[in-house]
Amino acid sequence: MKKSVMKLHHMLFISALLLPAVSNAAPEQGSVQETAPVASIQSSSTAKEVLEPQVSLNQATAEQLAEVMLGIGIKKAQNIVNYREQNGPFASLEQLQEVPGIGIATVERNLSRLKL
């Protein structure tokens, strides 16, 4: 049973490799050319954004910030919340650099994970 399943997988793999060459060939006269639906994989930035969790810089708790942001533990996340409480809401994501212990590299690494 295993050998037949392996053969089937092998045949499907080969067929998938040959499909573009066969579908680009001119159809024979009088024949009907059928095409199989092809699934596409999105590699756009929107697909990436959907996969990455986002957190509001102006509303999140320290725990939420630490969970979502890369390179940010609970201590730095608490520094972000303290800064926000003392200085008011962030006007831009780049303003995060003003928080002690947060550098430009950390901000850039997390831009897609943050919103205001």
SULURMO-V582372 format. One record per residue. RES is the residue in one letter. PSI is psi in whole degrees, -180 to 180 (* if undefined). OMEGA is omega as a letter, one per 20 degrees, with the letter a starting at -180 (none if undefined). D_CENTER is the distance of its C-alpha to the mean C-alpha in Angstrom with 1 decimal. Layout:
res=(RES	RES)
psi=(PSI	PSI)
omega=(OMEGA	OMEGA)
d_center=(D_CENTER	D_CENTER)
//
This chain:
res=(M	K	K	S	V	M	K	L	H	H	M	L	F	I	S	A	L	L	L	P	A	V	S	N	A	A	P	E	Q	G	S	V	Q	E	T	A	P	V	A	S	I	Q	S	S	S	T	A	K	E	V	L	E	P	Q	V	S	L	N	Q	A	T	A	E	Q	L	A	E	V	M	L	G	I	G	I	K	K	A	Q	N	I	V	N	Y	R	E	Q	N	G	P	F	A	S	L	E	Q	L	Q	E	V	P	G	I	G	I	A	T	V	E	R	N	L	S	R	L	K	L)
psi=(-43	-40	-39	-36	-43	-42	-42	-46	-42	-44	-40	-40	-48	-42	-41	-36	-37	-18	-47	-38	-39	-42	-21	-13	150	135	148	152	130	-3	158	126	121	143	141	143	141	126	138	149	124	130	23	171	-27	-37	-37	-41	-35	-37	-28	129	149	151	146	121	-28	-7	-18	151	169	-39	-43	-42	-45	-34	-38	-36	141	131	13	118	-175	-34	-48	-34	-39	-35	-38	-47	-42	-44	-45	-40	-35	-32	-1	178	152	135	-25	160	-33	-24	-17	-25	-20	-14	129	131	-3	120	176	-37	-40	-41	-49	-39	-26	4	-41	-12	-5	151	163	*)
omega=(a	a	a	r	r	r	r	r	r	r	r	r	r	r	r	r	a	a	r	r	a	a	r	a	r	r	r	a	r	a	r	r	r	r	r	r	a	r	r	r	r	r	a	a	r	r	r	a	r	a	a	r	r	r	r	a	a	a	a	r	r	a	r	r	a	a	a	a	r	r	a	r	a	a	r	r	r	r	r	a	r	r	a	a	a	a	a	a	r	r	r	r	a	r	r	r	a	r	r	r	r	a	a	a	r	r	a	a	a	a	a	a	a	r	a	none)
d_center=(38.9	36.2	37.5	37.4	33.7	32.9	34.9	33.1	29.6	31.1	32.6	29.3	27.5	30.3	30.4	26.8	27.5	30.7	29.4	28.5	31.9	33.7	32.1	32.9	36.5	39.1	40.1	43.6	46.1	46.5	43.4	40.4	37.1	34.4	30.7	28.2	25.0	22.0	18.5	16.0	12.4	10.3	8.8	8.9	7.3	7.6	5.5	2.5	4.9	5.8	3.9	5.1	8.8	11.1	14.7	17.7	19.5	22.7	22.8	21.0	23.2	23.2	21.9	18.9	18.1	18.7	16.4	13.3	14.1	13.9	17.5	19.1	21.6	23.8	26.4	24.3	22.7	26.3	27.2	24.6	26.1	29.6	29.0	27.8	30.9	33.3	32.0	30.6	27.1	24.8	25.4	22.4	19.4	21.3	24.2	22.5	24.0	27.4	26.7	28.7	26.6	23.5	23.2	21.5	19.2	18.0	17.5	15.6	13.3	12.5	12.8	9.3	10.1	13.6	15.7	19.4)
//
